[in-house]
Amino acid sequence: MKYSFQQSLARLEELDRSLMDPTVLSNSKKIREITKERAQLQPIVDLWTKINEARQSIEEAQEFLSDPEMQEIAEEEIAAYRKEIPELEAALRIAMIPPDPYEGRDIILEIRAGTGGDEAALFAFDLLRMYTRFGNQRGWKLEEMSSSTITVGGSSGKSAVGYKEIICQISGGDAYKHLCHESGVHRVQRVPLTETQGRIHTSAATVAVLPIADLVEVDIKNEDLKIEVMRAGGPGGQSVNTTDSAVRLTHIPSGIVVKCQDEKSQHKNKAKAMKVLAARLLEKTQAAAHEERAANRRSQVGSGDRSERIRTYNYPQNRVTDHRINLTLYKLDRVMEGEMNELVDSLNAHLQEKLAQQYTEMAI
């Protein structure tokens, strides 16, 4: 929303007039759109007004610099306003950053084992545990939608559970804001459970964070779906129940395939699969239709692509490094326990700073 002050003021007045139009008042959707835009414009106009008033006050105070009796007071006022203006300008640039259209959405979190075999599956389990503990601290609700697990036996006789794939829904007003930068390849360096010589191996897991799609955003036609039902399979191919409750959806135009089997009800599995499919379709269509917006926002901290290496977890050094912002923390043990605030806050602050810089050339 790159408006000048006069354009912003004119647009705000136009919105106010619209809210008095009977045809608009009868349209609840239109009212929400106007109210939302107005809520973003008002602080911009307020800040611009304060900047102009401060500049005007400096000009007025400068007229008293030649008056011996008023000079000291005038100099103090000028100094105060000159200090205030850059702060107001910085706040204005931040206020002018367009809001992310997915802010406040619930999300689909997908974690898949990548290179590294069984060790990658164990790391995928650890990542889910990290996100779960972080979410618990913030009061989020996590619901498993689909998973494929393995059990790995260690050289010492101990065994552990890993995920080949895990898909969850995370509900919470700030879930998208705090996890939207987690998409990509997460690399781990540690001694695997199955390693007998104590050698450090490198494995990886991929993470995708998808905002839940509104019905109006994704149109899934019945004729575009191939729906298959089957018996749900457990670890090692064992059947977990004797009914055809598992559901596999194939969206024919895009080729996207989603399978859900965790519920005993075929209806519930289909509903979950549809939600995941809609989220993946939204990601696909938005990436194509809004490439410029994605470049302006996501590329500031990485593309968000699942193939991009974003972070390394080095267990021997107790180190976690986010490669997009060159941030290294030597408290990996605490991060894996869900203490992700420093990582998340640094990513969001970096994004906000980069976006705000885009408006430094505007006439403020």
ZANU-985822 format. One record per residue (C-alpha): residue in one letter; x, y negated, z. Coordinates in steps of 0.001 Angstrom, whole numbers, plus 524288, in hexadecimal, padded with zeros to 5 digits. Each point is the difference from the previous one (the first is absolute). Layout:
# ZANU-985822
+--------+-------+-------+-------+
: residu :     X :     Y :     Z :
+--------+-------+-------+-------+
:      A :     X :     Y :     Z :
...
+--------+-------+-------+-------+
//
This chain:
# ZANU-985822
+--------+-------+-------+-------+
: residu :     X :     Y :     Z :
+--------+-------+-------+-------+
:      M : 80000 : 80000 : 80000 :
:      K : 809A7 : 7F5B0 : 7FB42 :
:      Y : 7F7AA : 7F3D9 : 801BE :
:      S : 80507 : 7F246 : 8020C :
:      F : 7FA93 : 7F877 : 80B8D :
:      Q : 7F5B2 : 7F921 : 7F7C4 :
:      Q : 7FC43 : 80CD7 : 7F975 :
:      S : 7FF01 : 806D6 : 80D22 :
:      L : 7F797 : 7F522 : 80593 :
:      A : 7F747 : 7FFD9 : 7F3F9 :
:      R : 7FE86 : 80EBC : 8005F :
:      L : 7FC6F : 7FFB1 : 80E72 :
:      E : 7F587 : 7F5C2 : 7FD62 :
:      E : 7FAFF : 80845 : 7F4B0 :
:      L : 7FEE4 : 80BDD : 808E7 :
:      D : 7F8C6 : 7F80E : 80A3C :
:      R : 7F644 : 7FB91 : 7F5B8 :
:      S : 7FE21 : 80E0B : 7FBA6 :
:      L : 7FC6F : 803FC : 80DCF :
:      M : 7F485 : 7F693 : 7FF49 :
:      D : 7FB0B : 805B6 : 7F337 :
:      P : 7F396 : 8082B : 80244 :
:      T : 803E3 : 809B8 : 7F56D :
:      V : 80CFB : 80254 : 806CF :
:      L : 7F9C2 : 80108 : 80D7E :
:      S : 7F7A0 : 80B25 : 7FB0B :
:      N : 80BDE : 8079F : 7FB71 :
:      S : 8071F : 805FD : 80B97 :
:      K : 80B5F : 804BE : 7F7AA :
:      K : 80228 : 7F256 : 7FA7B :
:      I : 7FF84 : 7FA29 : 80D9D :
:      R : 80A94 : 8096E : 804A4 :
:      E : 8089E : 7FC89 : 7F461 :
:      I : 7FE6B : 7F159 : 80235 :
:      T : 80200 : 8011C : 80EA4 :
:      K : 80C51 : 80800 : 7FDF0 :
:      E : 805CE : 7F64B : 7F659 :
:      R : 7FC2F : 7F494 : 808A4 :
:      A : 80692 : 80640 : 80BC6 :
:      Q : 80CAA : 8008C : 7F850 :
:      L : 7FEF5 : 7F23E : 7FA64 :
:      Q : 7FC6F : 7F8B3 : 80C77 :
:      P : 80D15 : 801C7 : 80714 :
:      I : 8071C : 7FC76 : 7F365 :
:      V : 7F888 : 7F33E : 7FEF1 :
:      D : 801FF : 7FD42 : 80E8C :
:      L : 80EAB : 801F6 : 7FF07 :
:      W : 800FF : 7F7DA : 7F3B1 :
:      T : 7F865 : 7F52B : 806B4 :
:      K : 80959 : 8002D : 80B9D :
:      I : 80BCB : 7FF57 : 7F6DA :
:      N : 7FA60 : 7F457 : 7F8AA :
:      E : 7FC8A : 7F936 : 80CBF :
:      A : 80DD7 : 80234 : 8050F :
:      R : 805DC : 7FA5B : 7F390 :
:      Q : 7F6EA : 7F45A : 800CD :
:      S : 803C4 : 7FDEF : 80E43 :
:      I : 80E67 : 7FFD7 : 7FC3F :
:      E : 7FD74 : 7F58C : 7F5C1 :
:      E : 7F87D : 7F7DB : 809D5 :
:      A : 80A75 : 80185 : 80A7E :
:      Q : 80AA9 : 7FBE5 : 7F666 :
:      E : 7F98A : 7F2B6 : 7FEDA :
:      F : 80359 : 7FD70 : 80E5B :
:      L : 80E72 : 80375 : 7FEFC :
:      S : 80372 : 7F1B7 : 7FD95 :
:      D : 7F8D2 : 7FBD6 : 80C72 :
:      P : 809C9 : 8003D : 80B77 :
:      E : 7F51D : 80258 : 809D7 :
:      M : 7FA07 : 80B5D : 7F867 :
:      Q : 80C1A : 805E5 : 7F9E2 :
:      E : 802C4 : 80A33 : 80A7C :
:      I : 7F1E1 : 804B5 : 80066 :
:      A : 7FF61 : 80074 : 7F123 :
:      E : 80C96 : 80801 : 7FF3C :
:      E : 7FAC4 : 809C3 : 809F7 :
:      E : 7F34D : 8018B : 7F859 :
:      I : 80729 : 801B6 : 7F31C :
:      A : 8090A : 80A46 : 805E8 :
:      A : 7F477 : 8076A : 805D8 :
:      Y : 7F854 : 80044 : 7F342 :
:      R : 80BFC : 803DB : 7F80D :
:      K : 801C9 : 80B8A : 80916 :
:      E : 7F19A : 80392 : 7FF36 :
:      I : 7FE93 : 7FFA5 : 7F126 :
:      P : 8090A : 80BA2 : 7FCD2 :
:      E : 7F8E6 : 80822 : 80A37 :
:      L : 7F2E1 : 7FC7A : 7F9F7 :
:      E : 8052B : 802E6 : 7F25A :
:      A : 804B7 : 80D68 : 80456 :
:      A : 7F2C1 : 802E6 : 80603 :
:      L : 7F963 : 7FB61 : 7F37B :
:      R : 80803 : 80904 : 7F76D :
:      I : 7FC27 : 80B7F : 80880 :
:      A : 7F1B2 : 7FBDB : 80002 :
:      M : 80039 : 7FF8D : 7F125 :
:      I : 8044A : 80E30 : 7FEB0 :
:      P : 7F461 : 8073A : 7FA13 :
:      P : 7FA99 : 80A19 : 80971 :
:      D : 80241 : 80E37 : 7FCC5 :
:      P : 7F307 : 8051F : 7FAB0 :
:      Y : 80198 : 80C85 : 807EB :
:      E : 80255 : 7F95B : 80D18 :
:      G : 7F7BB : 8065E : 80A95 :
:      R : 7FD9E : 80C92 : 7F857 :
:      D : 8010E : 80DA8 : 8057E :
:      I : 80A5A : 807E7 : 7F8EA :
:      I : 80318 : 80D59 : 7FA93 :
:      L : 80D86 : 80472 : 8046B :
:      E : 80669 : 80A8A : 7F7C3 :
:      I : 80CE1 : 80676 : 803F0 :
:      R : 80692 : 80A5E : 7F7A5 :
:      A : 80C71 : 807BC : 801A8 :
:      G : 809F1 : 7FC57 : 7F5AC :
:      T : 80DB8 : 804EC : 7FD65 :
:      G : 80591 : 8087C : 80AAB :
:      G : 7F717 : 80BCA : 800C1 :
:      D : 7FB60 : 803E2 : 80D93 :
:      E : 807A1 : 7F4F9 : 80664 :
:      A : 7F868 : 7F61F : 7F7CB :
:      A : 7F344 : 805F8 : 804E5 :
:      L : 804B0 : 7FEC8 : 80E19 :
:      F : 8036E : 7F1CA : 7FD7F :
:      A : 7F26F : 7FDA4 : 7FA30 :
:      F : 7FA7B : 80519 : 80CE1 :
:      D : 808D0 : 7F69D : 80784 :
:      L : 7FB83 : 7F47D : 7F7B4 :
:      L : 7F1C2 : 80306 : 802A8 :
:      R : 8030D : 800D9 : 80E7F :
:      M : 806CA : 7F2AF : 7FF49 :
:      Y : 7F466 : 7F99D : 7F93F :
:      T : 7F65E : 806AA : 80930 :
:      R : 806EE : 7FAEE : 80C20 :
:      F : 8011A : 7F26B : 7FA19 :
:      G : 7F17C : 80060 : 7FCF0 :
:      N : 7FC89 : 804B2 : 80DAB :
:      Q : 806BB : 7F400 : 80592 :
:      R : 7F754 : 7F764 : 7F78F :
:      G : 7F34D : 80753 : 80258 :
:      W : 7FEDC : 805AD : 7F25A :
:      K : 7F85D : 80C44 : 7FD00 :
:      L : 806AD : 80A6C : 7F7B9 :
:      E : 7F804 : 80A6F : 7F925 :
:      E : 80697 : 80B14 : 7F8AD :
:      M : 7FA05 : 8020D : 7F2A1 :
:      S : 80893 : 80A61 : 7F9DB :
:      S : 80CAE : 806E2 : 8035A :
:      S : 80928 : 80AE6 : 7FC03 :
:      T : 808C0 : 804D8 : 80AFC :
:      I : 80B8D : 80934 : 80157 :
:      T : 806D7 : 805EE : 80BC1 :
:      V : 80EC5 : 7FF8D : 7FFD3 :
:      G : 8085A : 80901 : 80859 :
:      G : 80C99 : 7FA69 : 8053F :
:      S : 80D64 : 80646 : 8019B :
:      S : 7FE53 : 7FFBB : 80ECB :
:      G : 7F33E : 80763 : 7FF63 :
:      K : 7F785 : 7F3FA : 8017A :
:      S : 7F599 : 7FCD3 : 7F5E6 :
:      A : 7F981 : 7F35F : 7FBC2 :
:      V : 7F492 : 7FBB4 : 7F7A7 :
:      G : 801D8 : 7F81A : 7F3BA :
:      Y : 7F731 : 7F9D7 : 7F5C8 :
:      K : 80122 : 80266 : 7F18C :
:      E : 7F53B : 7F5D1 : 7FF11 :
:      I : 7F759 : 7F8BB : 80992 :
:      I : 7F538 : 7F658 : 7FC9D :
:      C : 7F962 : 7F7F4 : 80A9F :
:      Q : 7F6BD : 7F4A2 : 80150 :
:      I : 80439 : 7F583 : 80988 :
:      S : 7F562 : 7F6F0 : 80507 :
:      G : 803A7 : 7F335 : 8067C :
:      G : 7FE95 : 7F1BA : 7FC51 :
:      D : 80EA4 : 7FDB4 : 7FE6D :
:      A : 803FF : 80D76 : 7FAED :
:      Y : 80209 : 7FB5C : 7F20A :
:      K : 8077E : 7F3EC : 80433 :
:      H : 8097F : 807CF : 80849 :
:      L : 801F6 : 80BBE : 7F72A :
:      C : 7FE7C : 7FAB6 : 7F222 :
:      H : 80ED7 : 7FF5E : 7FE56 :
:      E : 80233 : 80E43 : 8039F :
:      S : 7FDC7 : 80554 : 7F23F :
:      G : 80C38 : 805EB : 7FA2E :
:      V : 80A9B : 80A04 : 8029A :
:      H : 80469 : 801D1 : 80E11 :
:      R : 80D54 : 80695 : 800ED :
:      V : 804D1 : 80778 : 80BF1 :
:      Q : 80DEB : 803E3 : 80368 :
:      R : 8013F : 80A0B : 80AE2 :
:      V : 803B3 : 80E09 : 80357 :
:      P : 7F48C : 8087E : 7FBBC :
:      L : 7F997 : 809B4 : 80910 :
:      T : 8048C : 80B15 : 7F74D :
:      E : 80E28 : 7FB59 : 7FF06 :
:      T : 80996 : 80930 : 806BD :
:      Q : 80CA2 : 7F87D : 7FD5E :
:      G : 7FB98 : 7F2E3 : 80574 :
:      R : 800E7 : 7F931 : 7F2DA :
:      I : 7F82F : 7F3B1 : 7FD4D :
:      H : 7F650 : 8011F : 7F4C2 :
:      T : 7F870 : 7F590 : 7F8B6 :
:      S : 7F17E : 8021F : 7FD6F :
:      A : 7F4A3 : 7F74E : 7FC4E :
:      A : 7F163 : 7FE48 : 800F1 :
:      T : 7F736 : 7F6F9 : 7F845 :
:      V : 7F5B9 : 7F74E : 80628 :
:      A : 7F48F : 7F966 : 7F949 :
:      V : 7F6F1 : 7F63A : 80696 :
:      L : 7F34A : 7FDC4 : 7F898 :
:      P : 7F52C : 7F69B : 8040E :
:      I : 7F290 : 8062D : 800EE :
:      A : 7F87A : 7FC77 : 7F3BA :
:      D : 7F2DE : 7F91F : 8003E :
:      L : 7F580 : 8061A : 7F78D :
:      V : 7FF8C : 7F3E3 : 7F76E :
:      E : 80E8F : 800FA : 7FD2A :
:      V : 8004E : 80DD4 : 7FACF :
:      D : 7F5A3 : 805E3 : 7F726 :
:      I : 80110 : 80ECE : 80022 :
:      K : 7F673 : 80612 : 7F673 :
:      N : 7FB20 : 80DCE : 8025D :
:      E : 80313 : 803CB : 7F208 :
:      D : 80E36 : 7FC22 : 8025A :
:      L : 80161 : 8099F : 80B45 :
:      K : 80379 : 80E51 : 7FFFA :
:      I : 7FBD5 : 805C1 : 80D0F :
:      E : 80513 : 80D30 : 8046E :
:      V : 7FCD1 : 80718 : 80CAC :
:      M : 80808 : 80ADF : 805E8 :
:      R : 80377 : 8066F : 80CBA :
:      A : 8091C : 7F822 : 80874 :
:      G : 80D81 : 805D7 : 8012E :
:      G : 80864 : 7FFBF : 80C1F :
:      P : 80EBB : 8013F : 801D1 :
:      G : 805C9 : 80B1A : 7F837 :
:      G : 7F3CA : 80131 : 7F7BD :
:      Q : 7F77F : 804BD : 80B2C :
:      S : 7F1AE : 7FC76 : 7FF53 :
:      V : 7FB95 : 7F6AA : 80A86 :
:      N : 7F1AD : 802D8 : 7FDB1 :
:      T : 7F77C : 808C1 : 7F7B2 :
:      T : 7F7D2 : 7F5AD : 7F92D :
:      D : 802C1 : 7F7F2 : 7F3DE :
:      S : 8021A : 7F36B : 8079C :
:      A : 80C60 : 7FA9D : 7F9AA :
:      V : 7FDC0 : 7F5F6 : 7F550 :
:      R : 808F1 : 7FBE8 : 7F4ED :
:      L : 7FC78 : 7F406 : 7F815 :
:      T : 80620 : 7FCCF : 7F2EF :
:      H : 7FDAA : 7F284 : 7FA5D :
:      I : 800BA : 80340 : 7F18B :
:      P : 8032E : 7F260 : 7FA5F :
:      S : 80B7C : 7FDA6 : 80942 :
:      G : 80418 : 80DFC : 802BC :
:      I : 8000F : 7FD77 : 80EA9 :
:      V : 7FD91 : 80C5A : 80805 :
:      V : 7FBD5 : 8000C : 80E49 :
:      K : 7FDB7 : 80BED : 8087A :
:      C : 7FA13 : 80028 : 80DAF :
:      Q : 7FDF8 : 80C2E : 80818 :
:      D : 8017F : 7FC31 : 80E4A :
:      E : 7F169 : 7FF4E : 802DC :
:      K : 7F769 : 80C17 : 800DD :
:      S : 7F575 : 7F8B6 : 7F898 :
:      Q : 80116 : 7FF36 : 7F137 :
:      H : 7F850 : 7F346 : 80070 :
:      K : 809A4 : 7F9A7 : 8097B :
:      N : 80BAB : 80493 : 7F822 :
:      K : 7FA11 : 7FA4A : 7F3AA :
:      A : 7FD57 : 7F2FE : 806D0 :
:      K : 80E19 : 7FF50 : 804B4 :
:      A : 8053B : 803A2 : 7F2A7 :
:      M : 7F7B6 : 7F55C : 7F99B :
:      K : 80575 : 7F5EC : 8096F :
:      V : 80E01 : 803D1 : 7FCE1 :
:      L : 7FD0F : 8002A : 7F170 :
:      A : 7F9FC : 7F272 : 8009F :
:      A : 80BE8 : 7FAB2 : 80744 :
:      R : 8094F : 805C1 : 7F5F4 :
:      L : 7F7E9 : 7FAAB : 7F4C5 :
:      L : 7FFC7 : 7F28D : 8065C :
:      E : 80EC2 : 80068 : 80137 :
:      K : 8013F : 803DD : 7F1BC :
:      T : 7F689 : 7F5F9 : 7FA84 :
:      Q : 804B9 : 7F4D3 : 80888 :
:      A : 80E30 : 80291 : 7FC7C :
:      A : 7FC7D : 7FF09 : 7F19B :
:      A : 7F667 : 7F4BA : 800BE :
:      H : 8078A : 7F79E : 809B8 :
:      E : 80E15 : 8025B : 7FC6E :
:      E : 80340 : 7F198 : 801AD :
:      R : 7FA05 : 7FF68 : 80D99 :
:      A : 80711 : 80C69 : 803CB :
:      A : 80CC5 : 7FA43 : 7FB04 :
:      N : 7FDF6 : 7F37B : 807B2 :
:      R : 7FCA4 : 806EF : 80C9A :
:      R : 80505 : 80DE3 : 800E5 :
:      S : 80CE1 : 7FE14 : 7F8FC :
:      Q : 80442 : 7F6E0 : 80AD0 :
:      V : 8024B : 80BF3 : 8088A :
:      G : 800B0 : 80A3C : 7F549 :
:      S : 7F6E3 : 804E6 : 7F59F :
:      G : 7F843 : 808BF : 8090F :
:      D : 80272 : 80AFF : 7F65C :
:      R : 800BC : 80D8B : 805E3 :
:      S : 80CBB : 802A4 : 7F8BF :
:      E : 80739 : 7F487 : 80616 :
:      R : 8091C : 8030A : 80B58 :
:      I : 7FC49 : 7F67E : 80A8C :
:      R : 805A0 : 804F9 : 80CCE :
:      T : 80A59 : 80913 : 8059B :
:      Y : 7FEF5 : 806E3 : 80D1B :
:      N : 80D8F : 80422 : 8049F :
:      Y : 7FED8 : 8088F : 80C14 :
:      P : 80E89 : 801B3 : 8035B :
:      Q : 8019B : 7F138 : 800A0 :
:      N : 7F27A : 7FD99 : 805E1 :
:      R : 7FE5D : 7F666 : 7F4C6 :
:      V : 7F492 : 7FBED : 7F771 :
:      T : 80290 : 7F725 : 7F450 :
:      D : 7F5CC : 7F96F : 7F790 :
:      H : 806D5 : 7FDDF : 7F30A :
:      R : 7F66A : 7F5C7 : 7FADE :
:      I : 80333 : 7F5DC : 80A4B :
:      N : 80D6A : 80519 : 80447 :
:      L : 7FB2C : 8023F : 80DD4 :
:      T : 80735 : 809FD : 8086A :
:      L : 7FB9F : 803EF : 80D96 :
:      Y : 80796 : 8090B : 808E4 :
:      K : 7F436 : 80561 : 80711 :
:      L : 7FAF3 : 80A8A : 7F705 :
:      D : 7FBA3 : 80832 : 80BAA :
:      R : 7F6B3 : 7F52D : 8043E :
:      V : 7FB2B : 7FD4A : 7F233 :
:      M : 7FC6A : 80E59 : 7FE55 :
:      E : 7F830 : 7FEE2 : 80C99 :
:      G : 7F79A : 7F5B3 : 7F95F :
:      E : 80743 : 7F399 : 803DC :
:      M : 7FF0D : 7FA5B : 7F24B :
:      N : 7FCA0 : 7F1EF : 80353 :
:      E : 80D63 : 7FA61 : 7FCE0 :
:      L : 80052 : 806DB : 7F2C5 :
:      V : 7F216 : 7FC36 : 7FC78 :
:      D : 80110 : 7F1FC : 804C7 :
:      S : 80CD7 : 7FE01 : 7F8A8 :
:      L : 7FA0A : 80500 : 7F357 :
:      N : 7F40C : 7F74E : 8013F :
:      A : 8083C : 7F41E : 803B0 :
:      H : 808E7 : 80254 : 7F45A :
:      L : 7F460 : 800F6 : 7F6DE :
:      Q : 7F9DB : 7F3AA : 80556 :
:      E : 80CC3 : 7F87E : 7FE9E :
:      K : 801DC : 8045B : 7F1EA :
:      L : 7F20D : 7FCAB : 7FC5C :
:      A : 800CA : 7F2C1 : 806A3 :
:      Q : 80C26 : 7FCCA : 7F809 :
:      Q : 7F7C9 : 80101 : 7F3C1 :
:      Y : 7F8F7 : 7F398 : 80414 :
:      T : 80BEB : 7F799 : 80340 :
:      E : 7FF9B : 7F9C4 : 7F289 :
:      M : 7F1FC : 7FB9B : 8019C :
:      A : 7FD35 : 7F1B7 : 80239 :
:      I : 7FDB4 : 7FF9B : 80E8A :
+--------+-------+-------+-------+
//
